[in-house]
Amino acid sequence: MNVWLQFGICAAVILYSGSRLSIYGDAIAEKTGLGRNWIGLVLLATVTSLPELITGISSVTFNDLPDMAVSGTVGSCMFNMMVIALLDVLSKNRPVSHVVHDGHMLSCGFGIILLGLVAIDIGFGKYFPILTALNSIDPTSILFIAVYFLAMRLIYDYEKVRLNEVAGELGEASQHGKLSLRKCGLLFLLNSIVIVVAACFLPGLGESIAKQTGWGESFIGSSFIAITTSLPEITVSFTAARLGSFDMAVANLLGSNLFNVAILAVTDFCYVKAPLLRSVSDVNASTAICAMIALAVVVVGLTFRSEKKFWFLAGDAIAICVVYVIANTILFLSH
């Protein structure tokens, strides 16, 4: 079967099962009494990042493609920022940065910190010592996990007063009354397995595409793999935005960025040859830096809170699109 057709099938499977996975995850949260704002920031972000996790692990364990693992995960962070920009299309006459609350700057700040650590480790990690007790594990990976949990704690403390308000955006009535908790759990598990299986094929398909086209692994990872594994985020965020819950959509995407860096730590634990970020091309640092710039643009947008758009996109959304194009141009020219 043609490699592009196989890639398309995997993308379609992840898109469908990712959307169902998010629905059942939300149903489980509703039936167990968890707030929907926390769902957007943590549960949905974790659930929709499942393809990145599986793809990253399978890239280093089954295919020995550390560059694909890192570029796909960091590229997903950059693509998530692109999705935030595209949400402007659904926000009618006002920019997304004007309709969401400025508390998202806390998530942006932690995202910049984590991606900055990623860029430093890729570019200068070879000069850092490796703790012999950790063997091939990068000490920075432990820092990623610590910062991630610190971020979750501080963001939760900041947001808990808004839980009822944000949950009310989708209505107080039950959205999943016909589904039992047991059925939701089984369907959640089933779609999780489907996504895991589909995601395991992506690194091998990406390597085949790289060989056929002559494009580099980093470019393939940051474009095709990153976009495909981000399909669940796209589905969840655009669905929430169409329902008017832009805060949940943005929280999902920013939360996914934080979780993606934690994924790099997990992938590093699975890569036994050497510290992961010290084994990849330096060009991957440019993607992390571009994602940091995009996050900084979001902070500017949330601070300035423009009420106008240029046609159908706001100025901050256009800036994020430009940064995304620059990031992929750098990767393409460097292969």
TORDO-531134 format. One line per 5 residues: number of its first residue (from 1); for each residue x, y, z of C-alpha. Coordinates in Angstrom, 1 decimal. Layout:
N
NUM	X:Y:Z  ...
***
This chain:
335
1	0.0:0.0:0.0  1.2:3.5:-0.8  3.0:5.1:2.2  1.0:8.3:1.8  -2.3:6.3:1.8
6	-1.2:4.5:5.0  -0.3:7.9:6.5  -3.7:9.2:5.6  -5.4:6.2:7.2  -3.5:6.7:10.4
11	-4.4:10.3:10.4  -8.1:9.6:9.9  -8.1:6.9:12.7  -6.4:9.3:15.1  -8.8:12.1:14.2
16	-11.9:10.0:14.8  -10.8:8.1:17.9  -9.3:11.3:19.3  -12.6:13.1:19.1  -14.5:10.1:20.7
21	-11.8:9.8:23.4  -12.3:13.4:24.4  -16.0:13.0:24.5  -15.9:10.0:26.7  -13.2:11.6:28.9
26	-15.5:14.6:29.4  -18.4:12.2:30.2  -16.3:10.4:32.8  -15.3:13.8:34.3  -19.0:14.9:34.4
31	-20.2:11.6:36.1  -17.4:11.7:38.6  -17.9:15.4:39.4  -14.6:16.8:38.1  -14.8:20.4:36.9
36	-14.7:21.1:33.1  -12.1:23.9:33.5  -9.6:21.4:35.0  -10.7:19.0:32.3  -9.5:21.4:29.6
41	-6.2:22.1:31.3  -5.2:18.7:32.5  -7.4:15.8:31.6  -8.2:16.8:28.0  -4.7:18.0:27.5
46	-3.3:14.7:28.7  -5.8:12.6:26.7  -5.3:14.5:23.4  -1.5:14.3:23.8  -1.7:10.5:23.9
51	-0.6:10.2:20.3  2.5:12.3:21.0  3.4:10.1:23.9  3.0:6.8:22.0  4.7:8.2:18.9
56	7.6:9.5:20.9  8.1:6.2:22.8  7.7:4.0:19.7  10.1:6.3:17.8  13.0:5.5:20.2
61	12.1:2.0:21.2  11.0:0.3:18.0  12.5:2.6:15.3  15.6:4.2:16.9  14.6:7.6:15.7
66	15.3:10.1:18.4  15.1:13.1:16.0  11.6:12.0:15.0  10.5:11.7:18.6  11.8:15.1:19.6
71	10.8:17.0:16.5  7.3:15.5:16.5  6.7:16.4:20.2  8.2:19.9:20.0  6.6:20.4:16.6
76	3.2:19.6:18.2  3.8:22.5:20.7  4.4:24.8:17.8  1.3:23.5:15.9  -0.8:23.9:19.0
81	0.0:27.6:18.9  -1.1:27.7:15.3  -4.4:26.2:16.3  -4.8:28.9:18.9  -4.3:31.4:16.1
86	-6.9:29.7:13.9  -9.5:29.8:16.6  -9.8:33.5:15.6  -11.8:32.2:12.6  -14.5:31.0:15.0
91	-14.5:34.0:17.4  -16.7:36.2:15.2  -15.8:39.9:15.4  -13.5:39.7:18.4  -10.1:38.2:18.7
96	-9.7:35.1:20.8  -7.3:37.0:23.1  -10.1:39.4:23.9  -12.7:36.7:24.7  -10.6:34.5:27.1
101	-9.5:35.4:30.5  -5.9:36.6:31.1  -5.2:33.8:33.6  -3.9:31.8:30.6  -0.7:33.8:30.8
106	0.3:31.6:33.7  0.2:28.5:31.4  2.1:30.5:28.8  4.8:31.5:31.3  5.4:27.9:32.3
111	5.4:26.8:28.7  8.1:29.3:27.9  10.2:28.1:30.9  9.9:24.4:29.8  10.6:25.0:26.1
116	13.5:27.3:27.1  15.0:24.4:29.1  14.4:22.1:26.0  16.2:24.5:23.7  19.1:24.9:26.2
121	19.5:21.1:26.6  19.5:20.5:22.8  22.0:23.2:22.1  24.3:23.0:25.1  23.4:19.7:26.9
126	26.6:18.1:25.6  28.6:20.4:27.9  26.5:19.3:30.9  27.5:16.4:33.1  25.5:13.1:33.3
131	24.8:11.7:36.7  26.2:8.2:36.7  23.4:7.0:38.9  21.0:7.8:36.2  22.9:6.0:33.4
136	21.5:7.4:30.1  18.8:9.5:31.7  19.2:13.3:31.2  19.0:15.1:34.6  17.1:17.8:32.8
141	14.2:15.3:32.2  13.7:15.1:36.0  13.5:19.0:36.0  10.9:18.8:33.3  8.7:16.6:35.5
146	9.2:18.8:38.5  8.3:22.0:36.7  5.3:20.4:35.1  3.8:19.3:38.4  4.6:22.7:39.9
151	2.8:24.4:37.0  -0.2:22.1:37.5  -0.3:23.0:41.2  0.0:26.7:40.8  -2.4:26.9:37.9
156	-5.0:24.9:39.8  -4.7:27.2:42.8  -5.2:30.2:40.5  -8.1:28.7:38.5  -10.1:26.9:41.2
161	-12.2:30.1:41.9  -13.2:30.0:38.2  -14.2:26.3:38.0  -17.9:26.8:38.4  -17.9:29.8:36.0
166	-16.1:28.0:33.2  -18.0:24.8:33.7  -21.2:26.8:33.2  -20.1:27.8:29.7  -21.2:24.4:28.4
171	-24.4:24.3:30.5  -25.2:22.7:33.9  -27.4:20.0:32.5  -25.9:16.6:31.9  -24.4:16.3:28.4
176	-24.0:12.5:28.6  -27.1:11.4:30.4  -27.7:8.3:28.3  -24.2:6.9:29.0  -23.3:5.0:32.1
181	-20.0:5.5:33.8  -19.0:1.9:33.0  -19.9:2.3:29.3  -17.9:5.6:29.2  -14.9:3.9:30.7
186	-15.0:1.0:28.2  -15.4:3.2:25.2  -12.7:5.5:26.6  -10.4:2.4:26.8  -11.3:1.2:23.4
191	-10.5:4.5:21.6  -7.3:4.8:23.6  -6.2:1.4:22.3  -7.1:2.4:18.7  -5.0:5.6:19.0
196	-2.1:3.7:20.5  -2.1:1.3:17.6  -2.4:4.0:14.9  0.3:6.2:16.6  2.8:3.3:16.7
201	2.8:3.3:12.8  3.6:7.0:12.5  7.4:6.9:13.1  8.0:4.2:10.5  5.7:5.9:8.0
206	7.5:9.2:8.7  10.9:7.6:8.1  9.6:6.1:4.8  8.3:9.5:3.7  11.7:11.1:4.6
211	13.5:8.5:2.5  11.2:8.9:-0.5  11.2:12.7:-0.5  14.7:13.3:0.7  13.3:15.6:3.5
216	15.0:15.4:6.9  13.6:13.5:9.8  13.3:16.8:11.8  11.1:18.4:9.1  8.9:15.3:8.8
221	8.5:15.1:12.5  7.7:18.8:13.0  5.3:18.9:10.1  3.5:15.6:9.2  3.9:13.8:12.5
226	3.3:16.8:14.7  0.1:17.8:12.8  -1.2:14.2:12.7  -0.6:13.6:16.4  -2.3:17.0:17.2
231	-5.5:16.1:15.4  -7.2:15.3:18.8  -6.3:18.7:20.1  -7.7:20.3:16.9  -11.0:18.3:17.3
236	-11.5:19.1:21.0  -10.5:22.8:20.7  -12.6:23.6:17.6  -15.6:21.7:19.1  -15.3:23.7:22.4
241	-14.9:27.0:20.4  -18.0:26.3:18.3  -19.9:25.8:21.6  -18.5:29.2:22.8  -16.1:27.7:25.3
246	-13.0:29.5:24.1  -11.4:29.3:27.5  -11.6:25.5:27.5  -10.2:25.4:24.0  -7.2:27.6:24.8
251	-6.6:25.8:28.1  -6.6:22.4:26.3  -3.9:23.6:23.8  -1.7:25.3:26.4  -2.0:22.4:28.7
256	-1.0:20.1:25.9  2.2:22.1:25.4  3.1:21.6:29.1  2.4:17.9:28.9  4.3:17.6:25.7
261	7.5:18.6:27.5  6.8:16.1:30.2  6.5:13.5:27.3  10.1:14.3:26.3  11.1:13.3:29.8
266	9.2:10.0:29.5  10.7:9.4:26.1  14.2:10.0:27.5  13.6:7.4:30.1  12.8:4.9:27.3
271	15.8:5.8:25.2  18.6:3.8:26.8  21.4:4.7:24.4  22.1:8.2:25.6  20.3:11.3:26.9
276	17.6:12.0:24.4  17.9:15.7:23.8  21.7:15.4:23.5  21.3:12.9:20.7  19.3:14.9:18.3
281	20.0:17.6:15.7  20.6:21.1:17.0  18.0:22.4:14.5  15.2:21.1:16.9  16.2:23.9:19.3
286	14.9:26.4:16.7  11.4:24.8:16.8  11.4:25.1:20.6  12.5:28.7:20.4  9.8:29.5:17.8
291	7.2:27.9:20.1  8.5:30.2:22.9  8.1:33.2:20.6  4.6:32.1:19.8  3.7:31.8:23.5
296	5.2:35.2:24.1  2.9:36.6:21.3  -0.1:35.0:23.1  1.0:36.8:26.3  1.2:40.1:24.4
301	-2.3:39.5:23.0  -3.7:38.6:26.4  -2.2:41.8:27.8  -3.1:44.2:25.0  -6.5:42.6:24.4
306	-7.2:44.2:21.0  -10.8:44.4:20.0  -10.2:44.5:16.3  -9.2:41.9:13.6  -7.5:42.3:10.3
311	-10.1:40.6:8.1  -10.7:37.3:9.9  -7.5:37.1:12.1  -6.2:39.4:14.8  -2.7:40.8:14.8
316	-1.4:38.3:17.4  -2.9:35.4:15.4  -1.2:36.6:12.2  2.1:36.9:14.1  1.8:33.3:15.3
321	1.1:32.1:11.8  4.2:33.9:10.6  6.3:32.3:13.4  4.9:28.9:12.4  5.9:29.3:8.8
326	9.4:30.5:9.8  9.9:27.5:12.1  9.1:25.0:9.3  11.1:26.9:6.8  14.2:26.6:9.0
331	13.6:22.9:9.4  13.0:22.4:5.7  16.2:24.3:4.6  18.3:22.6:7.2  17.7:19.0:6.0
***
